[in-house]
Amino acid sequence: MSLEQDQLWMRHALSLASKAAQAGEIPVGAVLVKDQKIVGEGWNQSITLNDPSAHAEMLAIRQAGINVKNYRLIDTTLYVTLEPCTMCAGLLVHSRIKRVVFGAYDAKTGAAGSIMDVLNDTRLNHQVEVQGGVLGEECGETISAFFRQRRAQIKANKQKKA
């Protein structure tokens, strides 16, 4: 896959992340692609759905399983704006996704190389190709801006109460 194609799909994932932000969710978006066609997409909805597993990757992969009528998502690529956490990395392994491309690295919970590398652990029965940092600055700024705004809102609410 070319860098140009990776950037194209990452821009789509960023557009999905904006849906999460509009709903007050951490702005992460994910799109699963097979043969240059979308088979699943999602954005963070943990708060909206009261479901701690409703991460962008989880929702995109669930939708893809339904769309392709298989729990194995062989020869697919997942594009996600933030490095997957351990839960999502485990899901990538179990669903047999071939490749993951992510934008921003996650120094706190990243499981695709930052904190740990679940996706390339040879003790598991499947490894996932990883490409990190695609549109990384843009993806990282989207998340940083969200948290800056959230902190400002919390500060403003405290000042109103004082």
Summary of the structure (lengths in Angstrom):
residues: 162
radius of gyration: 15.9
end to end distance: 55.1
largest distance: 56.8
contacts: 560
relative contact order: 0.15
helix: 46%
strand: 19%
